[in-house]
Amino acid sequence: MTYKQPVSVLVLVYTEELDVLLLERADFPGHWQSVTGSREAGEPLALTAERELAEETGIEAARHGGVVDWSMSNVYEIFPKWRHRYAPGTTRNTEHVFGLRVPEPVPVRLEPREHVAFAWLPWREAAQRCFSWSNRDAILALPQRAARRVVQ
């Protein structure tokens, strides 16, 4: 069996108006999140972010300037219901946050085995809907991150 690496990405897709794309998990109905996914062996994290984004939503990051590494990471306990995906004894994951700004809500093509619905929500509402504290914290940091990007 090939186990998932306990290293992942969270990709926050947002518009210029700070509307955020959220996805409802197929394996955890009623639970919403941004794009997430585990790094594959030897894969650079930015490539993981772009791959997961394309697989889960059909959005090609390169068409929108590419993902931006927020240099922000979180370590959290893996939910017991998902620990079987990792090597025995693995209980914690390190998640690296990336952002992708799009001019307006773009079409989304869901991977039905992973997600059953999507929504573009104002950032405050999106933060409230997330079940993950790390996802919520990333969204709450969005206004400051977006302002920084405009200045750069």
Secondary structure, 3 states (H helix, E strand, C coil): CCCECCEEEEEEEEECCCEEEEEEECCCCCCEECEEEECCCCCCHHHHHHHHHHHHHCCCHHHHCCCEEEEEEEEEECCHHHHHHECCCCCEEEEEEEEEEECCCCCCCCCCCCEEEEEEEEHHHHHHHECCHHHHHHHHCHHHHHHHHHHC
